[in-house]
Amino acid sequence: MIGPLLTQAVHETLRAGARSGSRTLECSLDLERSRTTVGVEAAEWIWQGQRFPYLETCKDRTIYHWVGGAFQPVARFTTSLIKLVPTKWGPPTFEIDGIKMLPTARVSPYADAERKVGLIEPRGKVILDTCGGLGYFAAWCLRGGAKQVLSYEKNADVIWLRSLNPWSPAAGDGLTLAEGDVAEQIVALPGGSVDAILHDPPRFGIAGELYSQVFYDQLARVLRRKGKLFHYTGAPNKLTSGRDVPNEVAKRLRHAGFVAEVNGDGVLAIKK
């Protein structure tokens, strides 16, 4: 079980309940995965028989978890600051050095993943998930009846975030999560061994190798004929970036042997 997890909104709800004289209230302590009953008192609150303190400072855009007898932010700094960030939708996003890694402005990142997974029609397929992140692609592949999901994530701190995120799927039951750089690991996969691919790399400036012709040739090699690929690119402003990344990606994928077209904030491709 993961929890309790606190956000500023939940903390304010607990505080308000205590001020109003309520004995109990209902809220979510797992980022809206479920609702639970909490006892509230002036100095602390009670959940599942355990007492927890109110925070002296509860920051916006921060998720807190209970560890070592205190609430700490779900964040780590190894080579970069990586943190789990709440959204109004419930399922969180994450940031690396302040850069948001999932779209959240107009849609839940979880629902966004559902739409993109639907493009590759996961039922019964072996799927390569190149950059696992929080695992939302993998979660929807499993819900969609995928036979197997092979997921890679090279950042150990992101894998740690997954372990505390109730919306992230656990490895097992069709999901294999490997800690490793897919740009290096893909050469070990047999040709034609996957039925579909989901490719959600960091932006070009951070991980240019995952947009390279060499890598796209590898994607084509491991994908069976007529297999589908969805490649998230985002929609960088051509006027400010000076580049048309989605169309650059589509051009390289065509060179690798795909029929490829821009689709929303990415490229949908089918291997010839």
Sine and cosine of phi, psi and omega as CSV:
sin_phi,cos_phi,sin_psi,cos_psi,sin_omega,cos_omega
0.00,0.00,0.69,-0.73,0.07,-1.00
-0.98,-0.17,0.71,-0.71,0.09,-1.00
0.65,-0.76,0.15,-0.99,-0.08,1.00
-0.98,0.22,0.52,-0.86,0.09,-1.00
-0.91,-0.40,0.75,-0.67,-0.03,-1.00
-0.91,-0.41,0.65,-0.76,0.21,-0.98
-0.86,-0.51,0.18,-0.98,0.02,-1.00
-0.85,0.52,-0.65,0.76,-0.02,-1.00
-0.90,0.44,-0.68,0.73,0.01,-1.00
-0.93,0.37,-0.67,0.74,0.01,-1.00
-0.87,0.49,-0.66,0.75,0.03,-1.00
-0.91,0.42,-0.60,0.80,0.05,-1.00
-0.89,0.46,-0.68,0.73,0.03,-1.00
-0.90,0.44,-0.72,0.70,0.01,-1.00
-0.87,0.49,-0.70,0.72,-0.01,-1.00
-0.90,0.43,-0.62,0.78,0.05,-1.00
-0.88,0.47,-0.67,0.75,0.01,-1.00
-0.90,0.43,-0.66,0.75,-0.01,-1.00
-0.91,0.41,-0.54,0.84,-0.04,-1.00
-0.99,0.17,-0.15,0.99,-0.01,-1.00
1.00,0.03,0.15,0.99,0.03,-1.00
-0.91,0.42,0.57,-0.82,0.07,-1.00
-1.00,0.03,-0.59,0.81,0.02,-1.00
-0.64,-0.77,0.34,-0.94,0.13,-0.99
-0.47,-0.88,0.26,-0.96,0.01,-1.00
-0.95,-0.31,0.73,-0.69,0.03,-1.00
-0.41,-0.91,-0.04,-1.00,0.06,-1.00
-0.93,-0.36,0.75,-0.66,0.09,-1.00
-0.92,-0.40,0.29,0.96,0.05,-1.00
-0.67,-0.75,0.67,0.75,0.10,-0.99
0.84,0.54,0.70,0.71,0.10,-0.99
0.95,0.32,0.29,0.96,0.16,-0.99
-0.95,0.32,-0.54,0.84,-0.03,-1.00
-0.41,-0.91,0.16,-0.99,0.07,-1.00
-0.91,-0.41,0.50,-0.86,-0.04,-1.00
-0.56,-0.83,0.33,-0.94,0.02,-1.00
-0.99,-0.13,0.75,-0.66,-0.05,-1.00
-0.83,-0.56,0.68,-0.73,0.14,-0.99
-1.00,0.06,0.66,-0.75,-0.03,-1.00
-0.83,-0.56,0.71,-0.70,0.09,-1.00
-0.76,-0.65,0.12,-0.99,-0.09,-1.00
-0.89,0.45,-0.62,0.79,-0.12,-0.99
-0.97,-0.22,-0.29,0.96,-0.04,-1.00
-0.32,-0.95,0.10,-0.99,0.04,-1.00
-0.77,-0.64,0.38,-0.92,-0.16,-0.99
-0.83,-0.56,0.75,-0.66,0.03,-1.00
-0.62,-0.79,0.80,-0.60,0.01,-1.00
0.79,0.62,0.66,0.75,0.08,-1.00
0.98,0.18,0.01,1.00,-0.01,-1.00
-0.92,-0.38,0.59,-0.81,-0.01,-1.00
-0.99,-0.12,0.66,-0.75,-0.02,-1.00
-0.78,-0.63,0.59,-0.81,0.03,-1.00
-0.99,0.13,0.41,-0.91,0.23,-0.97
-0.96,0.26,0.46,-0.89,0.01,-1.00
-0.99,0.11,0.63,-0.77,0.10,-0.99
-0.92,0.40,-0.65,0.76,0.06,-1.00
-0.73,-0.68,0.86,-0.51,0.04,-1.00
-0.88,-0.48,0.95,-0.30,-0.14,-0.99
-0.99,0.12,0.51,-0.86,0.15,-0.99
-0.93,0.38,0.39,-0.92,0.06,-1.00
0.85,0.53,0.52,0.86,0.01,-1.00
-0.66,-0.75,0.64,-0.77,0.10,-0.99
-0.92,-0.39,0.72,-0.69,-0.03,-1.00
-0.93,-0.36,0.64,-0.77,0.10,-0.99
-0.84,-0.54,0.38,-0.93,-0.08,-1.00
-1.00,-0.01,0.89,-0.45,-0.02,-1.00
-0.49,-0.87,0.72,-0.70,0.04,-1.00
0.89,0.46,0.50,0.87,0.03,-1.00
0.98,0.21,0.29,0.96,0.01,-1.00
-0.45,-0.89,0.33,-0.94,0.09,-1.00
-1.00,0.05,0.76,-0.65,0.01,-1.00
-0.79,-0.61,0.53,-0.85,0.07,-1.00
-0.88,0.48,0.58,-0.81,0.12,-0.99
-0.99,0.16,0.99,0.14,-0.07,-1.00
-0.41,-0.91,0.50,-0.87,0.06,-1.00
-0.62,-0.78,0.53,-0.85,0.13,-0.99
-0.82,-0.57,0.95,-0.32,0.11,-0.99
-0.94,-0.33,-0.98,0.18,0.16,-0.99
-0.96,-0.27,-0.32,0.95,0.05,-1.00
-0.64,-0.77,0.38,-0.93,0.11,-0.99
-0.99,0.13,0.90,-0.43,-0.02,-1.00
-0.88,-0.48,0.81,-0.59,-0.05,-1.00
-0.60,-0.80,0.50,-0.86,0.12,-0.99
-1.00,0.10,0.73,-0.68,-0.12,-0.99
-0.83,-0.56,0.79,-0.62,-0.01,-1.00
-0.93,0.35,0.40,-0.92,0.11,-0.99
-0.76,-0.64,0.28,-0.96,0.03,-1.00
-0.94,0.34,-0.19,0.98,-0.05,-1.00
-1.00,0.05,-0.34,0.94,-0.11,-0.99
0.94,-0.35,-0.95,0.32,0.04,-1.00
-0.85,0.53,0.79,-0.61,-0.07,-1.00
-0.99,0.17,0.25,-0.97,0.23,-0.97
-0.96,-0.27,-0.07,-1.00,0.13,-0.99
-0.64,-0.77,0.37,-0.93,-0.03,-1.00
-0.81,-0.59,0.56,-0.83,0.16,-0.99
-0.86,-0.51,0.91,-0.42,-0.07,-1.00
0.78,0.63,0.67,0.74,0.08,-1.00
0.99,0.14,-0.03,1.00,0.01,-1.00
-1.00,-0.05,0.86,-0.50,-0.01,-1.00
-0.94,0.33,0.76,-0.65,-0.12,-0.99
-0.99,-0.13,-0.14,0.99,0.00,-1.00
-0.70,-0.71,0.54,-0.84,0.03,-1.00
-0.94,0.34,0.71,-0.71,0.00,-1.00
-0.64,-0.77,-0.13,0.99,-0.14,-0.99
-0.89,0.45,-0.68,0.73,-0.10,-1.00
-0.86,-0.51,-0.06,1.00,-0.05,-1.00
-0.43,-0.90,0.48,-0.88,0.11,-0.99
-0.88,0.47,0.67,-0.74,0.05,-1.00
-0.88,0.47,-0.44,0.90,0.03,-1.00
-0.95,0.31,-0.71,0.71,0.05,-1.00
-0.92,0.39,-0.58,0.82,0.05,-1.00
-0.87,0.49,-0.67,0.75,0.04,-1.00
-0.90,0.43,-0.60,0.80,0.02,-1.00
-0.85,0.52,-0.70,0.71,-0.01,-1.00
-0.89,0.46,-0.70,0.71,-0.07,-1.00
-0.94,0.35,-0.63,0.78,0.06,-1.00
-0.89,0.45,-0.59,0.81,0.02,-1.00
-0.86,0.51,-0.45,0.89,-0.02,-1.00
-0.92,0.39,-0.47,0.88,-0.03,-1.00
-0.99,-0.17,0.04,1.00,0.11,-0.99
0.76,0.65,0.98,0.19,-0.21,-0.98
-0.96,0.29,-0.30,0.95,-0.18,-0.98
-0.82,0.57,0.82,-0.58,0.08,-1.00
0.97,0.25,0.11,0.99,-0.13,-0.99
-0.97,-0.24,0.43,-0.90,0.23,-0.97
-1.00,-0.03,0.85,-0.53,-0.16,-0.99
-0.86,-0.51,0.74,-0.68,0.11,-0.99
-1.00,-0.05,0.87,-0.49,0.05,-1.00
-0.95,-0.32,0.99,-0.17,-0.27,-0.96
-0.94,0.33,-0.61,0.79,-0.09,-1.00
-0.75,-0.66,1.00,0.01,-0.25,-0.97
-0.88,0.48,-0.57,0.82,-0.02,-1.00
0.81,0.59,-0.74,-0.68,0.00,-1.00
-0.99,0.15,-0.06,1.00,0.10,-1.00
1.00,0.04,0.26,0.96,-0.05,-1.00
-0.93,0.36,-0.59,0.80,0.11,-0.99
-0.86,0.50,-0.74,0.67,-0.02,-1.00
-0.88,0.48,-0.65,0.76,0.00,-1.00
-0.86,0.51,-0.70,0.72,-0.02,-1.00
-0.97,0.26,-0.50,0.87,0.12,-0.99
-0.88,0.48,-0.71,0.71,0.00,-1.00
-0.91,0.41,-0.68,0.73,0.04,-1.00
-0.90,0.43,-0.48,0.88,0.00,-1.00
-1.00,0.06,0.14,0.99,0.10,-0.99
1.00,0.07,0.40,0.92,0.05,-1.00
-0.87,0.49,0.58,-0.82,0.05,-1.00
-0.95,0.31,-0.69,0.73,-0.01,-1.00
-0.39,-0.92,0.61,-0.80,0.08,-1.00
-0.86,-0.50,0.84,-0.54,0.06,-1.00
-0.97,-0.23,0.96,-0.29,-0.13,-0.99
-0.91,-0.41,0.67,-0.74,0.02,-1.00
-0.86,-0.51,0.66,-0.75,0.11,-0.99
-0.56,-0.83,0.87,-0.49,-0.12,-0.99
-1.00,0.05,-0.25,0.97,-0.08,-1.00
-0.99,-0.13,0.92,-0.40,-0.03,-1.00
-0.89,0.47,-0.51,0.86,0.01,-1.00
-0.94,0.34,-0.55,0.83,0.08,-1.00
-0.92,0.38,-0.64,0.77,0.07,-1.00
-0.89,0.47,-0.60,0.80,0.08,-1.00
-0.90,0.44,-0.68,0.73,0.07,-1.00
-0.83,0.56,-0.68,0.73,0.01,-1.00
-0.84,0.54,-0.62,0.78,-0.06,-1.00
-0.91,0.41,-0.34,0.94,-0.01,-1.00
-0.96,-0.28,-0.08,1.00,-0.05,-1.00
-0.99,-0.10,0.91,-0.41,-0.04,-1.00
-0.92,0.40,-0.21,0.98,0.04,-1.00
-1.00,-0.01,-0.12,0.99,-0.01,-1.00
-1.00,0.01,0.72,-0.69,0.01,-1.00
-0.97,0.24,0.55,-0.83,0.06,-1.00
-1.00,0.09,0.50,-0.87,0.08,-1.00
-0.90,0.44,0.43,-0.90,-0.09,-1.00
0.96,-0.29,0.21,-0.98,0.01,-1.00
0.80,0.60,0.72,0.69,0.07,-1.00
0.98,-0.18,-0.17,0.98,0.00,-1.00
-0.93,-0.38,0.85,-0.53,0.13,-0.99
-0.95,-0.31,0.85,-0.53,0.01,-1.00
-0.92,-0.39,0.91,-0.42,-0.02,-1.00
-0.95,-0.32,0.75,-0.67,0.11,-0.99
-0.99,0.13,0.95,-0.31,-0.04,-1.00
0.06,-1.00,0.29,-0.96,-0.01,-1.00
-1.00,0.06,0.90,-0.43,-0.07,-1.00
-0.88,0.47,-0.47,0.88,0.03,-1.00
-0.89,0.46,-0.47,0.88,0.05,-1.00
-1.00,-0.05,-0.62,0.79,-0.13,-0.99
-0.97,0.22,-0.42,0.91,-0.12,-0.99
-0.90,0.44,-0.44,0.90,-0.03,-1.00
-0.91,0.42,-0.34,0.94,0.00,-1.00
-1.00,0.08,-0.17,0.98,0.01,-1.00
-0.99,0.16,0.69,-0.73,0.01,-1.00
-0.91,0.41,0.46,-0.89,0.08,-1.00
-0.89,0.47,0.65,-0.76,0.04,-1.00
0.89,0.46,0.46,0.89,-0.11,-0.99
-1.00,-0.05,-0.14,0.99,0.03,-1.00
-0.83,-0.56,0.46,-0.89,-0.06,-1.00
-1.00,-0.09,-0.37,0.93,-0.02,-1.00
-0.37,-0.93,0.35,-0.94,-0.04,-1.00
-0.70,-0.71,0.67,-0.75,0.18,-0.98
-0.89,-0.45,0.85,-0.52,-0.08,-1.00
-0.84,-0.54,0.96,-0.28,-0.06,-1.00
-0.82,-0.57,0.95,0.32,-0.09,-1.00
-0.98,0.20,0.32,-0.95,0.21,-0.98
-0.85,0.52,0.19,-0.98,-0.06,-1.00
-0.87,0.49,0.35,-0.94,-0.12,-0.99
-0.80,0.59,-0.65,0.76,-0.06,-1.00
-0.92,0.40,-0.34,0.94,-0.01,-1.00
-1.00,-0.09,-0.62,0.79,-0.12,-0.99
-0.70,-0.72,0.87,0.49,-0.05,-1.00
-0.86,0.52,-0.48,0.88,0.00,-1.00
-0.89,0.45,-0.42,0.91,0.00,-1.00
-0.99,0.11,0.03,1.00,0.10,-0.99
-0.90,-0.44,0.18,0.98,-0.13,-0.99
-1.00,0.08,0.39,-0.92,0.06,-1.00
-0.88,0.48,-0.61,0.79,0.01,-1.00
-0.86,0.51,-0.70,0.72,-0.02,-1.00
-0.94,0.34,-0.66,0.76,0.01,-1.00
-0.90,0.44,-0.58,0.81,0.08,-1.00
-0.88,0.47,-0.60,0.80,0.05,-1.00
-0.93,0.37,-0.65,0.76,0.06,-1.00
-0.86,0.51,-0.68,0.73,0.02,-1.00
-0.91,0.42,-0.59,0.81,-0.02,-1.00
-0.90,0.43,-0.69,0.73,-0.09,-1.00
-0.99,0.13,-0.25,0.97,-0.04,-1.00
-1.00,0.00,0.70,-0.71,0.02,-1.00
-0.94,0.33,0.31,-0.95,0.02,-1.00
-0.87,0.49,0.67,-0.74,-0.04,-1.00
0.96,0.29,0.08,1.00,0.04,-1.00
-0.94,0.34,0.49,-0.87,-0.05,-1.00
-0.98,-0.20,0.53,-0.85,0.04,-1.00
-0.74,-0.68,0.77,-0.64,0.22,-0.98
-0.92,-0.38,0.80,-0.60,-0.05,-1.00
-0.89,-0.46,0.94,-0.35,0.07,-1.00
-0.96,0.27,0.75,-0.66,0.03,-1.00
-0.85,-0.52,-0.30,0.95,-0.22,-0.98
0.95,0.30,-0.07,-1.00,0.00,-1.00
-0.75,-0.66,0.93,0.37,-0.01,-1.00
-0.88,0.47,0.60,-0.80,-0.03,-1.00
-0.94,0.35,0.88,-0.47,-0.03,-1.00
-0.89,0.46,-0.53,0.85,-0.05,-1.00
-0.93,0.36,-0.59,0.81,-0.03,-1.00
-1.00,-0.02,-0.55,0.84,-0.04,-1.00
-1.00,0.03,-0.42,0.91,-0.05,-1.00
0.97,0.25,0.17,0.98,-0.05,-1.00
-0.71,-0.70,0.50,-0.87,0.11,-0.99
-0.94,-0.34,0.98,0.19,-0.13,-0.99
-0.86,0.51,-0.73,0.68,-0.02,-1.00
-0.84,0.55,-0.68,0.74,-0.01,-1.00
-0.97,0.25,-0.49,0.87,0.14,-0.99
-0.89,0.47,-0.69,0.72,0.02,-1.00
-0.88,0.47,-0.73,0.68,-0.01,-1.00
-0.86,0.51,-0.65,0.76,0.00,-1.00
-0.89,0.45,-0.69,0.72,0.01,-1.00
-0.92,0.39,-0.62,0.78,0.02,-1.00
-0.90,0.43,-0.62,0.79,0.05,-1.00
-0.89,0.45,-0.63,0.78,0.03,-1.00
-0.90,0.43,-0.49,0.87,0.00,-1.00
-0.99,0.15,-0.15,0.99,0.04,-1.00
0.93,-0.37,0.38,0.93,0.02,-1.00
-0.95,-0.33,0.44,-0.90,0.35,-0.94
-1.00,-0.02,0.87,-0.49,-0.17,-0.99
-0.71,-0.70,0.69,-0.73,0.04,-1.00
-0.64,-0.77,0.57,-0.82,0.08,-1.00
-0.89,0.45,0.72,-0.70,-0.01,-1.00
-0.66,-0.75,0.96,-0.28,-0.02,-1.00
0.88,0.48,-0.83,-0.55,-0.02,-1.00
-0.99,-0.17,0.55,0.84,0.02,-1.00
-0.29,-0.96,-0.29,-0.96,0.00,-1.00
-0.79,-0.61,0.77,-0.63,0.07,-1.00
-0.97,-0.24,0.80,-0.61,-0.09,-1.00
-0.72,-0.69,0.48,-0.88,0.06,-1.00
-0.79,-0.61,0.76,-0.65,0.01,-1.00
-0.95,0.32,0.73,-0.68,-0.01,-1.00
-0.92,0.38,0.00,0.00,0.00,0.00
